[in-house]
Amino acid sequence: MIQDKLRGTGVALVTPFTKEQEVDYDALPKLLDFVLDGGVDYLVINGTTGESVTTTAEERATILQKIKAHVSGRVPLVYGIGGNNTQQVISTIKQTDLEGITAILSVSPYYNKPSQQGIYQHFVQVADAAPVPVILYNVPGRTGSNMAGETTVKLASHENIVAIKEASGNLEQCMYIAKHKPEDFLLISGDDLLTVPMTSFGAVGVISVLANAFPGKFSNMVRLALDGNYKDASELLLNFVDINPLMYEESNPVGVKAVLERFGVCTSQVRLPLVEASAGLKDRLFKLL
């Protein structure tokens, strides 16, 4: 069942770049082995953390094929396809090779600031067109609009919409979804630091940024929480309290790529309009490490 495949820690993979800002296909398998050896449960490709807005269609297709080949079915794969042009999202879905993909992650339309009815109709059309299940993604801090809990619950009745990555930071809204959603619809945390508390009222895990750099410790924390061991899970959670804000201080994935460079996994290179972590940010990150 897909519900079992999306339980635990999904890592929102970064896209490694060379110093020349080309996709670093040599570092990609090193990153994959790093997170898989750490025990993450599934991979999320071509999301915000993967800098999907500044990679080309050709690069995205090549990245996907190389990940499929290297992972070779060891863990489920989720692929990001979203946008604020409904017909373009549907067209991209139809043009993408989704063989071997467990689900697509589709962000709520950004910039247009649609009404709740517009968000609802957008996702109905996306889900109708998708050949694999759809995970909704609510992240008001990036999209400029919030997908209300009522809209999520309404969409949850669609047979091809199976989950939501909730990154509103609004625990009351998350609790509303947990209470009113269908039993087989999955609530997934989109905020690393809210994962443990969200599992206490029904979340099945997280799609994480931190798990790129700390896959073992983060995955262990999530497993402890899902097993009901909140005491030990909370102890691990508190280890991330100081470093998590630094992941986003100069925008994501700037912070986590700086940590990955320090660990020898890939460079800290990002693509404009993002820039590499400042010397000051790196200094504070490395002191915490």
N, C-alpha and C positions, 0 to 999 in steps of 0.2 A: 504493500500500500504506500501511496505517496506520503501519507501522514508519517510513516516511519522514516522515510528518506529525508525529511526536513526537520527532524528532531535533533536538538543539540546545537553544536557550534558550526555555523556556516561562516566562512571567511570571505569578506569582500576584497578580492585580490587586487593588489596594486599591479600596474603594468610597468615592468622594468624598462628603463631607457638607458642608452649609452650617453656619454658626455656630449656626443654630437646630436642628441635628442632623437636618435633612431630607436625603434623598438629593439630591446636587447634580448634576442631570441636565445642567446647562450645563457643568460641569467634566469630566464623563465623556468627551465627545469630545476634549477637550484632553488628557486622560490617555492616551486610546487613540492619538492622533496622536503624542504624545511617545514612547511605547514602540515604536510601529510604525516611526516615523522613525528610531529608534535601532537597528532591525534585529532585534528579537526574532522568534523563529520561530513561536510560537503563544501564545495567551492562555488562562489558566486563570481561570474566573469562579466566584464564589460559594464560594471556599475560606476557610480560616482568616484569611488576610490580607485578604480581602474582608469580614470581620466578619459572616459568614453567620449566626452565632447571634443577632445582634441586628438583622437585617433581617427584614421581614415577607414572607410568601409573595407578596403583591401587589407589594411592592418588588422582590423577586428576579425575578419574571416580567417586570416592566417593564425592569429593568436588562438582563436577557438579551435582550429584544427590541430595545432601543436599541443594544446592542453589536452584535448581528447586523446591524442596518440600517447602522450606521456602518462596520463592518469590511467588509461586503459581499463576503465570501469571500476577502479578501486573505490571511488566514492561518487555520489551523485553530483551532477553539474547543473547549476542554475545560470541562465544567461539573461543579461539585462537588455530589454528592448522597451523603450518608453519615449515619451516626447509630448509636445504640446500641439501637434498636428495629427489628429486622429487618423486621417487617411494615410499619412506618411508612416505612422506606426504600423498600421495594418500592412502596408506595402513592404516594409522592412521585415515583418514577420514572415510574409510569404516568400521573400527572397533569401532568407537565412536558412542555412542547413542546420536544422534542429534535431537531426538524428543523434540519439544518445543524450539528449538534454531532458532532464527531469521536469523542469518548469522554467517559465520566463518570469523575471522580476520586472514589473512595469511601474514606473514612477507616475504619481499623480501629475496631471498637466500643469506646467509651470508658466510663469510670465503672463499668460492670458488672464489669470485669476478667474476661472470659470465658476459659475454657481454650483451648488451641490447637485442639481439636476444635470448640469453639463458634465461634471465629473462622473456621475452615474452612467449617463449615456455613453460617454467615452469608453469606460471600462466594459460596458456590455458589448459594444462593437468589437473591442480588442479581444475579449474573451471568446466571442462568437467566431472570430477569425483564427484564433490560435490553435495549432494542432497539438499543443501540449498545455498542461494546466498553467494558470496565471497566479502569480503572487502579487498582490497590490503593494504599493510602496507609498506611505504617507510621510513626507518630510517637509513640513511647513517652513522650516528655516531656510530651505533652498527653493521651494516652489512659489512661495509668496501666498499660498492659500492652504487651509487645513481641510482635509477630508474628514467630515464629522463622523462620529461613531455611528450615528444612525445610517449614514450613507454606506459605511463599511458593512454593517449588518445587513442592509438591503442587498448589497452586492454579493454577500456571502451565500445567498440562496442560489446564485448562478452555478450550474453544475461544473463549469470549467474554471471557477475562481476558488482556490483552495486555501489561501492564506493571506495574511497581511504582515508586512514588515512595518511596524509602528514606530516611527521616530519623531512623534510630536513632542515627546517629553512630558506629556500630560497624562499622569497616572490615572486620573479620574476617567478620562476618555478611554484609556486602555481597559480599565475595569468594566466600563459600560460594554465594550466589545466582548470581553470575556464572559459577561453575564448573559448577553442576548444573542450571541452568535450560535449557529448550528454546532452540534457536538463535534462534527468532523472537520470544521473550519479551524485553521491553525492561527494562533496569535504568536508572532515572532517579534522579539525585541529588536528595535533598530538603534537603541542607545546602549552602548556597552555597559555603562555604570548602572543602568536600570534593569539589567537582565535578571539579577538575583531576586530583587523585589517583584518583578513581573512574573517570574516562575511561581511565586507563592500564590498567585491567583489565576494561574492557568496558562501562562506562556510556555511554549515548548522549546524555547531556546532563543538564539540570537543570530543575526547576520552582522558580523563584527569587523571593525577596523583593527583593533588591538591584536586580534588573533593572527594578523600578518607577522607581527614581531614577537608575540608571546604565545604561540599556539599551544604549547604544553600546559602552561599554567592557566591560561584562559579556558581551554577545553575542560580541564580538570574542575575548575570552578563551576562551570555550567553543569557538568555531570553531577557534582555534589548537590547543587541546587535542585536538579531534576529528581534526584534520589531523596529529597527532603532533608538533607543535611545542611541546613541553613547556617549553622554555627561555623562549620569549616569553610563553607562557600563564602560567607561574609568576611572571614579572615583573609581569604585570597582576594576578594573584591577590594578590600581596603588598600591592598598593595598598589592598585591601579588609580587610586583617587588623585594623587599628585601628578602623575604623568599624563592622564587622559586629557586634561585641558590643553596641554602642550601639543597634542596631536592636531588640534584645530586652530591654534593661535594664529598661524599664518596660512590657514586653510588646509583642508584634507586633499591629498595624502602627503603634504609636505613634511609633517612631523614624523609620521610612521616610516616614510622613506629614509629620513635621516637616521632613524634607529636601525633600519635594515642595512644601511650602508655601514654603520658601526659594527654590525654583526657579520659583515662580509657577504651578505646575500645578494645585494644589488646596489647600484648607485643611488644617490639621493636626488638624481636629476628628475625634474618635472618639466612639463611643457607650458609655455606662455599661454594665457596670462598669469599662470602660477610661476613662482620663482623658488629656487632652492631655499631651504631653511637658512635663516641668518646665522651668523657666528654666535650671536647671543642665545638664540633658541637652541642651537646645537650644544652649546656649553651647559645650559640648564638641563637639557635632556640627558647628556652624558653623565652629569653629576648624579642624577637620579638613578641611572643605570648602575 
